Amino acid sequence: MSVRRLTCTLVGLVCAVAAGLSALPAAGAANPAWNGRYQIITYASDKMGTSIAAAQAEPDFSAVYTLATDCSAGLCVATVVDGPAPTNPTIPQPVRYTWDGARWQYAYNWQWECFRGDGVPSEYAPARSRVFYAPDIDGTLFGTWRTEILAGACRGTVVMPVGARPV
């Protein structure tokens, strides 16, 4: 698997994770809204962690997603309603971020595709991820995407900064 393939795999994951961003709530807002089109950015070049995947070089990547918020059930949920599909089919769809009073968050279980070198078959391993996006006063969001790979050659953690800006 090439670096390009690894990037596409991670792009699909992060895009799926990040896809749920939209209009910014004010910090501490009772009924926040995250609506509209956002460019979601994953700073893969700044990743860190204990997994061998964290040490593999990768460029930053982004995509544009549309989100819509619904607070009618007493819990505010921002759902990704448009944007590129993830390249990894094990990422739950649609992505739905919930508001915890200070930030949007999404947690999910999936299968990590572990790149083990050119010419070596990828290994899929169970993983759990959690991504957070906190609103900033300028209308952007920033946060962290943390994945724990539970088995296999890539076992360990991968942590990357993420961001979103209105487009």
N, CA and C atoms as an extended XYZ file, in Angstrom:
501
Properties=species:S:1:pos:R:3:atomname:S:1:resname:S:1:resid:I:1 pbc="F F F"
N         0.858       -1.182        0.000 N   MET     1
C         0.000        0.000        0.000 CA  MET     1
C         0.891        1.227        0.000 C   MET     1
N         0.609        2.143       -0.849 N   SER     2
C         1.403        3.358       -0.963 CA  SER     2
C         0.957        4.392        0.058 C   SER     2
N         1.762        5.452        0.193 N   VAL     3
C         1.393        6.560        1.079 CA  VAL     3
C         0.083        7.173        0.594 C   VAL     3
N        -0.086        7.240       -0.736 N   ARG     4
C        -1.322        7.799       -1.290 CA  ARG     4
C        -2.524        6.982       -0.827 C   ARG     4
N        -2.434        5.680       -0.853 N   ARG     5
C        -3.537        4.806       -0.424 CA  ARG     5
C        -3.802        5.021        1.060 C   ARG     5
N        -2.745        5.115        1.862 N   LEU     6
C        -2.907        5.358        3.287 CA  LEU     6
C        -3.626        6.682        3.502 C   LEU     6
N        -3.223        7.696        2.766 N   THR     7
C        -3.869        8.998        2.872 CA  THR     7
C        -5.345        8.884        2.547 C   THR     7
N        -5.698        8.172        1.483 N   CYS     8
C        -7.107        8.025        1.108 CA  CYS     8
C        -7.883        7.322        2.204 C   CYS     8
N        -7.285        6.312        2.809 N   THR     9
C        -7.952        5.614        3.898 CA  THR     9
C        -8.195        6.567        5.056 C   THR     9
N        -7.202        7.317        5.441 N   LEU    10
C        -7.377        8.252        6.543 CA  LEU    10
C        -8.284        9.406        6.155 C   LEU    10
N        -8.217        9.836        4.915 N   VAL    11
C        -9.112       10.893        4.465 CA  VAL    11
C       -10.546       10.435        4.647 C   VAL    11
N       -10.841        9.240        4.241 N   GLY    12
C       -12.197        8.725        4.390 CA  GLY    12
C       -12.634        8.717        5.832 C   GLY    12
N       -11.771        8.319        6.713 N   LEU    13
C       -12.097        8.303        8.130 CA  LEU    13
C       -12.328        9.703        8.645 C   LEU    13
N       -11.368       10.558        8.424 N   VAL    14
C       -11.480       11.894        8.980 CA  VAL    14
C       -12.615       12.653        8.326 C   VAL    14
N       -12.764       12.479        7.034 N   CYS    15
C       -13.864       13.161        6.365 CA  CYS    15
C       -15.176       12.690        6.943 C   CYS    15
N       -15.287       11.402        7.206 N   ALA    16
C       -16.525       10.923        7.800 CA  ALA    16
C       -16.696       11.495        9.189 C   ALA    16
N       -15.631       11.522        9.916 N   VAL    17
C       -15.706       12.074       11.259 CA  VAL    17
C       -15.992       13.556       11.211 C   VAL    17
N       -15.244       14.242       10.381 N   ALA    18
C       -15.360       15.678       10.339 CA  ALA    18
C       -16.578       16.146        9.586 C   ALA    18
N       -17.202       15.274        8.909 N   ALA    19
C       -18.299       15.680        8.059 CA  ALA    19
C       -19.443       16.313        8.817 C   ALA    19
N       -19.506       16.151       10.108 N   GLY    20
C       -20.651       16.647       10.846 CA  GLY    20
C       -20.536       18.063       11.330 C   GLY    20
N       -19.780       18.940       10.708 N   LEU    21
C       -19.638       20.299       11.202 CA  LEU    21
C       -20.469       21.285       10.403 C   LEU    21
N       -21.043       22.286       11.073 N   SER    22
C       -21.779       23.335       10.390 CA  SER    22
C       -21.823       24.567       11.249 C   SER    22
N       -22.918       25.313       11.258 N   ALA    23
C       -22.953       26.630       11.898 CA  ALA    23
C       -22.543       26.559       13.355 C   ALA    23
N       -21.749       27.495       13.759 N   LEU    24
C       -21.133       27.530       15.074 CA  LEU    24
C       -22.069       27.936       16.187 C   LEU    24
N       -22.085       27.179       17.273 N   PRO    25
C       -22.799       27.640       18.445 CA  PRO    25
C       -21.891       28.550       19.259 C   PRO    25
N       -22.477       29.416       20.025 N   ALA    26
C       -21.684       30.189       20.974 CA  ALA    26
C       -21.322       29.255       22.114 C   ALA    26
N       -20.127       29.405       22.667 N   ALA    27
C       -19.723       28.549       23.769 CA  ALA    27
C       -20.752       28.639       24.875 C   ALA    27
N       -21.195       27.465       25.357 N   GLY    28
C       -22.161       27.422       26.439 CA  GLY    28
C       -23.586       27.683       25.975 C   GLY    28
N       -23.840       27.715       24.675 N   ALA    29
C       -25.178       27.995       24.163 CA  ALA    29
C       -26.143       26.895       24.577 C   ALA    29
N       -27.362       27.297       24.963 N   ALA    30
C       -28.371       26.329       25.370 CA  ALA    30
C       -28.829       25.502       24.171 C   ALA    30
N       -29.071       26.133       23.037 N   ASN    31
C       -29.479       25.445       21.821 CA  ASN    31
C       -28.549       25.832       20.679 C   ASN    31
N       -27.398       25.213       20.624 N   PRO    32
C       -26.436       25.559       19.580 CA  PRO    32
C       -26.919       25.087       18.216 C   PRO    32
N       -26.358       25.645       17.191 N   ALA    33
C       -26.652       25.198       15.833 CA  ALA    33
C       -25.353       25.125       15.049 C   ALA    33
N       -25.188       24.038       14.346 N   TRP    34
C       -24.040       23.866       13.476 CA  TRP    34
C       -24.599       23.553       12.105 C   TRP    34
N       -24.837       24.576       11.331 N   ASN    35
C       -25.511       24.449       10.049 CA  ASN    35
C       -24.688       25.078        8.938 C   ASN    35
N       -24.790       24.517        7.747 N   GLY    36
C       -24.142       25.100        6.592 CA  GLY    36
C       -22.960       24.302        6.097 C   GLY    36
N       -22.221       24.928        5.186 N   ARG    37
C       -21.061       24.276        4.558 CA  ARG    37
C       -19.781       24.650        5.305 C   ARG    37
N       -18.981       23.628        5.595 N   TYR    38
C       -17.707       23.816        6.276 CA  TYR    38
C       -16.615       23.029        5.581 C   TYR    38
N       -15.444       23.635        5.512 N   GLN    39
C       -14.261       22.894        5.084 CA  GLN    39
C       -13.687       22.269        6.336 C   GLN    39
N       -13.633       20.950        6.344 N   ILE    40
C       -13.102       20.199        7.470 CA  ILE    40
C       -11.658       19.832        7.149 C   ILE    40
N       -10.769       20.146        8.053 N   ILE    41
C        -9.337       19.948        7.822 CA  ILE    41
C        -8.786       18.990        8.877 C   ILE    41
N        -8.014       18.020        8.426 N   THR    42
C        -7.298       17.122        9.326 CA  THR    42
C        -5.811       17.383        9.142 C   THR    42
N        -5.169       17.712       10.241 N   TYR    43
C        -3.739       18.031       10.210 CA  TYR    43
C        -2.927       16.761       10.448 C   TYR    43
N        -2.971       15.867        9.437 N   ALA    44
C        -2.290       14.576        9.541 CA  ALA    44
C        -0.777       14.729        9.643 C   ALA    44
N        -0.245       15.834        9.130 N   SER    45
C         1.200       16.047        9.221 CA  SER    45
C         1.641       16.287       10.663 C   SER    45
N         0.689       16.585       11.546 N   ASP    46
C         0.993       16.816       12.964 CA  ASP    46
C         0.531       15.679       13.863 C   ASP    46
N         0.254       14.503       13.282 N   LYS    47
C        -0.265       13.406       14.108 CA  LYS    47
C         0.809       12.890       15.053 C   LYS    47
N         0.328       12.302       16.133 N   MET    48
C         1.218       11.701       17.126 CA  MET    48
C         0.504       10.511       17.744 C   MET    48
N         1.197        9.766       18.555 N   GLY    49
C         0.592        8.636       19.239 CA  GLY    49
C         1.554        7.484       19.383 C   GLY    49
N         1.026        6.365       19.892 N   THR    50
C         1.847        5.192       20.176 CA  THR    50
C         1.815        4.150       19.061 C   THR    50
N         0.889        4.273       18.119 N   SER    51
C         0.784        3.329       17.008 CA  SER    51
C         1.872        3.614       15.973 C   SER    51
N         2.287        2.569       15.250 N   ILE    52
C         3.230        2.797       14.152 CA  ILE    52
C         2.598        3.693       13.085 C   ILE    52
N         1.274        3.688       13.013 N   ALA    53
C         0.569        4.540       12.046 CA  ALA    53
C         0.814        6.018       12.341 C   ALA    53
N         1.030        6.361       13.598 N   ALA    54
C         1.279        7.760       13.968 CA  ALA    54
C         2.609        8.258       13.422 C   ALA    54
N         3.541        7.356       13.176 N   ALA    55
C         4.873        7.741       12.680 CA  ALA    55
C         4.953        7.746       11.153 C   ALA    55
N         3.919        7.278       10.464 N   GLN    56
C         3.917        7.242        9.004 CA  GLN    56
C         3.616        8.637        8.453 C   GLN    56
N         4.472        9.129        7.588 N   ALA    57
C         4.294       10.463        7.010 CA  ALA    57
C         3.004       10.535        6.205 C   ALA    57
N         2.319       11.665        6.349 N   GLU    58
C         1.049       11.854        5.653 CA  GLU    58
C         0.771       13.353        5.543 C   GLU    58
N         0.253       13.804        4.409 N   PRO    59
C        -0.074       15.231        4.269 CA  PRO    59
C        -1.403       15.563        4.949 C   PRO    59
N        -1.605       16.843        5.225 N   ASP    60
C        -2.900       17.312        5.716 CA  ASP    60
C        -3.923       17.128        4.598 C   ASP    60
N        -5.200       17.008        4.953 N   PHE    61
C        -6.244       16.857        3.943 CA  PHE    61
C        -7.528       17.495        4.426 C   PHE    61
N        -8.399       17.812        3.446 N   SER    62
C        -9.660       18.464        3.791 CA  SER    62
C       -10.724       18.153        2.756 C   SER    62
N       -11.967       18.437        3.114 N   ALA    63
C       -13.109       18.310        2.219 CA  ALA    63
C       -14.205       19.222        2.752 C   ALA    63
N       -15.189       19.511        1.893 N   VAL    64
C       -16.301       20.373        2.286 CA  VAL    64
C       -17.533       19.515        2.567 C   VAL    64
N       -18.186       19.787        3.702 N   TYR    65
C       -19.374       19.066        4.148 CA  TYR    65
C       -20.466       20.057        4.528 C   TYR    65
N       -21.700       19.609        4.402 N   THR    66
C       -22.847       20.396        4.838 CA  THR    66
C       -23.461       19.716        6.051 C   THR    66
N       -23.764       20.528        7.085 N   LEU    67
C       -24.342       20.004        8.322 CA  LEU    67
C       -25.677       20.659        8.604 C   LEU    67
N       -26.495       19.937        9.351 N   ALA    68
C       -27.784       20.465        9.792 CA  ALA    68
C       -27.994       20.033       11.238 C   ALA    68
N       -28.414       20.974       12.091 N   THR    69
C       -28.603       20.709       13.514 CA  THR    69
C       -30.079       20.584       13.841 C   THR    69
N       -30.390       19.614       14.723 N   ASP    70
C       -31.744       19.419       15.235 CA  ASP    70
C       -31.652       19.334       16.753 C   ASP    70
N       -32.362       20.226       17.452 N   CYS    71
C       -32.382       20.226       18.920 CA  CYS    71
C       -33.773       19.879       19.451 C   CYS    71
N       -34.656       19.356       18.606 N   SER    72
C       -36.049       19.129       18.996 CA  SER    72
C       -36.223       18.042       20.053 C   SER    72
N       -35.298       17.114       20.165 N   ALA    73
C       -35.420       16.027       21.139 CA  ALA    73
C       -34.752       16.367       22.471 C   ALA    73
N       -34.343       17.620       22.640 N   GLY    74
C       -33.705       18.023       23.891 CA  GLY    74
C       -32.198       17.877       23.870 C   GLY    74
N       -31.667       17.208       22.889 N   LEU    75
C       -30.228       17.051       22.696 CA  LEU    75
C       -29.920       17.580       21.304 C   LEU    75
N       -28.957       18.464       21.190 N   CYS    76
C       -28.621       19.025       19.885 CA  CYS    76
C       -27.689       18.078       19.140 C   CYS    76
N       -28.110       17.733       17.924 N   VAL    77
C       -27.352       16.819       17.083 CA  VAL    77
C       -27.133       17.485       15.729 C   VAL    77
N       -25.871       17.605       15.334 N   ALA    78
C       -25.509       18.140       14.019 CA  ALA    78
C       -25.168       16.950       13.126 C   ALA    78
N       -25.913       16.789       12.047 N   THR    79
C       -25.747       15.654       11.145 CA  THR    79
C       -25.138       16.113        9.832 C   THR    79
N       -24.192       15.347        9.340 N   VAL    80
C       -23.624       15.609        8.027 CA  VAL    80
C       -24.662       15.164        7.007 C   VAL    80
N       -25.112       16.120        6.184 N   VAL    81
C       -26.147       15.820        5.198 CA  VAL    81
C       -25.628       15.832        3.762 C   VAL    81
N       -24.395       16.290        3.564 N   ASP    82
C       -23.821       16.282        2.224 CA  ASP    82
C       -22.307       16.369        2.326 C   ASP    82
N       -21.646       15.692        1.414 N   GLY    83
C       -20.191       15.706        1.359 CA  GLY    83
C       -19.671       14.370        0.882 C   GLY    83
N       -18.373       14.262        0.679 N   PRO    84
C       -17.793       13.011        0.191 CA  PRO    84
C       -18.016       11.858        1.167 C   PRO    84
N       -18.264       10.689        0.614 N   ALA    85
C       -18.397        9.483        1.442 CA  ALA    85
C       -17.011        9.040        1.904 C   ALA    85
N       -16.940        8.389        3.067 N   PRO    86
C       -15.635        7.881        3.520 CA  PRO    86
C       -15.145        6.758        2.610 C   PRO    86
N       -13.835        6.648        2.491 N   THR    87
C       -13.278        5.552        1.700 CA  THR    87
C       -13.298        4.245        2.478 C   THR    87
N       -13.406        4.320        3.789 N   ASN    88
C       -13.478        3.125        4.622 CA  ASN    88
C       -14.954        2.842        4.915 C   ASN    88
N       -15.505        1.732        4.392 N   PRO    89
C       -16.935        1.457        4.554 CA  PRO    89
C       -17.351        1.072        5.974 C   PRO    89
N       -16.399        0.889        6.886 N   THR    90
C       -16.770        0.508        8.251 CA  THR    90
C       -17.075        1.713        9.140 C   THR    90
N       -16.898        2.914        8.613 N   ILE    91
C       -17.208        4.125        9.376 CA  ILE    91
C       -18.715        4.323        9.358 C   ILE    91
N       -19.343        4.382       10.536 N   PRO    92
C       -20.804        4.530       10.590 CA  PRO    92
C       -21.267        5.817        9.901 C   PRO    92
N       -22.371        5.694        9.168 N   GLN    93
C       -22.961        6.829        8.457 CA  GLN    93
C       -24.436        6.955        8.824 C   GLN    93
N       -25.031        8.105        8.827 N   PRO    94
C       -24.355        9.391        8.674 CA  PRO    94
C       -23.625        9.769        9.958 C   PRO    94
N       -22.671       10.675        9.833 N   VAL    95
C       -21.948       11.172       11.002 CA  VAL    95
C       -22.873       12.137       11.733 C   VAL    95
N       -22.980       11.940       13.055 N   ARG    96
C       -23.836       12.788       13.895 CA  ARG    96
C       -23.032       13.244       15.111 C   ARG    96
N       -22.836       14.544       15.205 N   TYR    97
C       -22.138       15.131       16.348 CA  TYR    97
C       -23.165       15.570       17.373 C   TYR    97
N       -22.878       15.328       18.641 N   THR    98
C       -23.758       15.807       19.704 CA  THR    98
C       -23.070       16.938       20.459 C   THR    98
N       -23.870       17.883       20.936 N   TRP    99
C       -23.385       19.040       21.672 CA  TRP    99
C       -23.360       18.687       23.148 C   TRP    99
N       -22.210       18.857       23.810 N   ASP   100
C       -22.094       18.532       25.236 CA  ASP   100
C       -22.102       19.776       26.124 C   ASP   100
N       -22.450       20.915       25.564 N   GLY   101
C       -22.467       22.163       26.315 CA  GLY   101
C       -21.263       23.044       26.032 C   GLY   101
N       -20.217       22.463       25.440 N   ALA   102
C       -19.005       23.226       25.137 CA  ALA   102
C       -18.415       22.884       23.776 C   ALA   102
N       -18.736       21.693       23.253 N   ARG   103
C       -18.136       21.253       22.000 CA  ARG   103
C       -19.015       20.185       21.352 C   ARG   103
N       -18.786       19.982       20.067 N   TRP   104
C       -19.435       18.916       19.319 CA  TRP   104
C       -18.551       17.684       19.412 C   TRP   104
N       -19.163       16.512       19.577 N   GLN   105
C       -18.372       15.291       19.662 CA  GLN   105
C       -19.055       14.142       18.944 C   GLN   105
N       -18.240       13.212       18.482 N   TYR   106
C       -18.719       12.025       17.795 CA  TYR   106
C       -17.796       10.877       18.174 C   TYR   106
N       -18.362        9.765       18.636 N   ALA   107
C       -17.590        8.573       18.994 CA  ALA   107
C       -18.139        7.394       18.194 C   ALA   107
N       -17.240        6.544       17.726 N   TYR   108
C       -17.673        5.411       16.924 CA  TYR   108
C       -16.642        4.297       16.943 C   TYR   108
N       -17.094        3.089       16.633 N   ASN   109
C       -16.238        1.915       16.475 CA  ASN   109
C       -16.177        1.566       14.997 C   ASN   109
N       -15.019        1.098       14.561 N   TRP   110
C       -14.831        0.782       13.154 CA  TRP   110
C       -13.624       -0.115       12.986 C   TRP   110
N       -13.184       -0.342       11.747 N   GLN   111
C       -12.010       -1.160       11.443 CA  GLN   111
C       -10.918       -0.278       10.834 C   GLN   111
N        -9.786       -0.190       11.518 N   TRP   112
C        -8.645        0.578       11.033 CA  TRP   112
C        -7.938       -0.233        9.960 C   TRP   112
N        -7.587        0.410        8.842 N   GLU   113
C        -6.799       -0.238        7.806 CA  GLU   113
C        -5.335        0.091        8.062 C   GLU   113
N        -4.590       -0.896        8.519 N   CYS   114
C        -3.190       -0.701        8.898 CA  CYS   114
C        -2.275       -0.921        7.692 C   CYS   114
N        -1.598        0.144        7.291 N   PHE   115
C        -0.604        0.075        6.223 CA  PHE   115
C         0.669       -0.510        6.816 C   PHE   115
N         1.155       -1.621        6.204 N   ARG   116
C         2.334       -2.295        6.736 CA  ARG   116
C         3.510       -2.277        5.777 C   ARG   116
N         3.414       -1.465        4.730 N   GLY   117
C         4.519       -1.344        3.777 CA  GLY   117
C         4.072       -1.683        2.367 C   GLY   117
N         4.794       -1.137        1.404 N   ASP   118
C         4.493       -1.423       -0.002 CA  ASP   118
C         4.621       -2.914       -0.266 C   ASP   118
N         3.647       -3.466       -0.962 N   GLY   119
C         3.670       -4.879       -1.305 CA  GLY   119
C         3.186       -5.800       -0.202 C   GLY   119
N         2.867       -5.266        0.966 N   VAL   120
C         2.374       -6.071        2.082 CA  VAL   120
C         0.878       -5.806        2.215 C   VAL   120
N         0.059       -6.851        2.303 N   PRO   121
C        -1.381       -6.616        2.424 CA  PRO   121
C        -1.721       -5.804        3.681 C   PRO   121
N        -2.714       -4.942        3.533 N   SER   122
C        -3.189       -4.181        4.694 CA  SER   122
C        -3.825       -5.130        5.696 C   SER   122
N        -3.796       -4.716        6.951 N   GLU   123
C        -4.406       -5.486        8.022 CA  GLU   123
C        -5.522       -4.636        8.618 C   GLU   123
N        -6.692       -5.204        8.761 N   TYR   124
C        -7.807       -4.486        9.380 CA  TYR   124
C        -7.901       -4.882       10.839 C   TYR   124
N        -8.079       -3.887       11.700 N   ALA   125
C        -8.120       -4.136       13.134 CA  ALA   125
C        -9.223       -3.295       13.766 C   ALA   125
N        -9.868       -3.826       14.811 N   PRO   126
C       -10.903       -3.042       15.486 CA  PRO   126
C       -10.306       -1.770       16.083 C   PRO   126
N       -11.089       -0.692       15.986 N   ALA   127
C       -10.632        0.596       16.513 CA  ALA   127
C       -11.832        1.366       17.047 C   ALA   127
N       -11.549        2.301       17.920 N   ARG   128
C       -12.591        3.222       18.392 CA  ARG   128
C       -12.020        4.626       18.331 C   ARG   128
N       -12.855        5.524       17.832 N   SER   129
C       -12.432        6.907       17.644 CA  SER   129
C       -13.393        7.849       18.337 C   SER   129
N       -12.859        9.004       18.693 N   ARG   130
C       -13.657       10.097       19.231 CA  ARG   130
C       -13.070       11.381       18.676 C   ARG   130
N       -13.947       12.228       18.153 N   VAL   131
C       -13.517       13.507       17.604 CA  VAL   131
C       -14.299       14.610       18.312 C   VAL   131
N       -13.597       15.706       18.578 N   PHE   132
C       -14.182       16.870       19.243 CA  PHE   132
C       -13.928       18.107       18.404 C   PHE   132
N       -14.936       18.971       18.305 N   TYR   133
C       -14.795       20.274       17.657 CA  TYR   133
C       -15.375       21.321       18.586 C   TYR   133
N       -14.555       22.275       19.001 N   ALA   134
C       -15.001       23.368       19.865 CA  ALA   134
C       -15.078       24.650       19.048 C   ALA   134
N       -16.145       25.428       19.249 N   PRO   135
C       -16.278       26.685       18.505 CA  PRO   135
C       -15.317       27.747       19.016 C   PRO   135
N       -14.840       28.569       18.097 N   ASP   136
C       -14.008       29.718       18.429 CA  ASP   136
C       -14.815       30.976       18.113 C   ASP   136
N       -14.399       32.100       18.647 N   ILE   137
C       -15.166       33.334       18.480 CA  ILE   137
C       -15.214       33.831       17.039 C   ILE   137
N       -14.302       33.366       16.196 N   ASP   138
C       -14.274       33.832       14.803 CA  ASP   138
C       -15.126       32.977       13.857 C   ASP   138
N       -15.884       32.016       14.381 N   GLY   139
C       -16.738       31.181       13.545 CA  GLY   139
C       -16.112       29.878       13.103 C   GLY   139
N       -14.856       29.660       13.448 N   THR   140
C       -14.203       28.394       13.120 CA  THR   140
C       -14.387       27.420       14.274 C   THR   140
N       -14.016       26.180       14.042 N   LEU   141
C       -14.005       25.160       15.081 CA  LEU   141
C       -12.626       24.521       15.082 C   LEU   141
N       -12.220       24.013       16.222 N   PHE   142
C       -10.934       23.337       16.312 CA  PHE   142
C       -11.074       22.193       17.288 C   PHE   142
N       -10.208       21.199       17.170 N   GLY   143
C       -10.319       20.066       18.083 CA  GLY   143
C        -9.303       18.991       17.823 C   GLY   143
N        -9.693       17.770       18.207 N   THR   144
C        -8.804       16.617       18.170 CA  THR   144
C        -9.576       15.384       17.725 C   THR   144
N        -8.921       14.591       16.908 N   TRP   145
C        -9.448       13.283       16.520 CA  TRP   145
C        -8.508       12.250       17.123 C   TRP   145
N        -9.040       11.409       18.013 N   ARG   146
C        -8.225       10.403       18.702 CA  ARG   146
C        -8.759        9.021       18.380 C   ARG   146
N        -7.867        8.146       17.925 N   THR   147
C        -8.239        6.765       17.612 CA  THR   147
C        -7.386        5.815       18.427 C   THR   147
N        -8.040        4.829       18.986 N   GLU   148
C        -7.347        3.745       19.672 CA  GLU   148
C        -7.515        2.498       18.810 C   GLU   148
N        -6.403        2.001       18.277 N   ILE   149
C        -6.407        0.780       17.467 CA  ILE   149
C        -6.181       -0.360       18.451 C   ILE   149
N        -7.118       -1.295       18.494 N   LEU   150
C        -7.167       -2.258       19.583 CA  LEU   150
C        -6.360       -3.531       19.377 C   LEU   150
N        -5.872       -3.791       18.155 N   ALA   151
C        -5.148       -5.048       17.904 CA  ALA   151
C        -4.257       -4.889       16.680 C   ALA   151
N        -3.438       -5.900       16.450 N   GLY   152
C        -2.648       -5.976       15.227 CA  GLY   152
C        -1.381       -5.141       15.230 C   GLY   152
N        -0.773       -5.063       14.049 N   ALA   153
C         0.514       -4.385       13.898 CA  ALA   153
C         0.431       -2.895       14.215 C   ALA   153
N        -0.730       -2.280       14.023 N   CYS   154
C        -0.897       -0.840       14.288 CA  CYS   154
C        -1.471       -0.553       15.671 C   CYS   154
N        -1.551       -1.543       16.513 N   ARG   155
C        -2.117       -1.357       17.850 CA  ARG   155
C        -1.497       -0.140       18.539 C   ARG   155
N        -2.350        0.668       19.156 N   GLY   156
C        -1.891        1.868       19.848 CA  GLY   156
C        -2.806        3.037       19.531 C   GLY   156
N        -2.321        4.244       19.738 N   THR   157
C        -3.144        5.437       19.525 CA  THR   157
C        -2.609        6.278       18.366 C   THR   157
N        -3.553        6.995       17.734 N   VAL   158
C        -3.228        8.003       16.726 CA  VAL   158
C        -4.065        9.223       17.089 C   VAL   158
N        -3.403       10.370       17.250 N   VAL   159
C        -4.087       11.611       17.619 CA  VAL   159
C        -3.707       12.683       16.595 C   VAL   159
N        -4.741       13.355       16.054 N   MET   160
C        -4.503       14.416       15.066 CA  MET   160
C        -5.333       15.642       15.388 C   MET   160
N        -4.774       16.837       15.208 N   PRO   161
C        -5.571       18.054       15.317 CA  PRO   161
C        -6.526       18.134       14.125 C   PRO   161
N        -7.710       18.711       14.362 N   VAL   162
C        -8.700       18.928       13.311 CA  VAL   162
C        -9.249       20.326       13.409 C   VAL   162
N        -9.835       20.806       12.338 N   GLY   163
C       -10.447       22.124       12.330 CA  GLY   163
C       -11.538       22.190       11.288 C   GLY   163
N       -12.351       23.229       11.397 N   ALA   164
C       -13.424       23.462       10.426 CA  ALA   164
C       -13.622       24.957       10.277 C   ALA   164
N       -13.858       25.373        9.031 N   ARG   165
C       -14.126       26.781        8.787 CA  ARG   165
C       -15.277       26.902        7.807 C   ARG   165
N       -16.132       27.898        8.008 N   PRO   166
C       -17.254       28.074        7.093 CA  PRO   166
C       -16.777       28.415        5.684 C   PRO   166
N       -17.485       27.915        4.676 N   VAL   167
C       -17.174       28.242        3.287 CA  VAL   167
C       -18.415       28.800        2.605 C   VAL   167
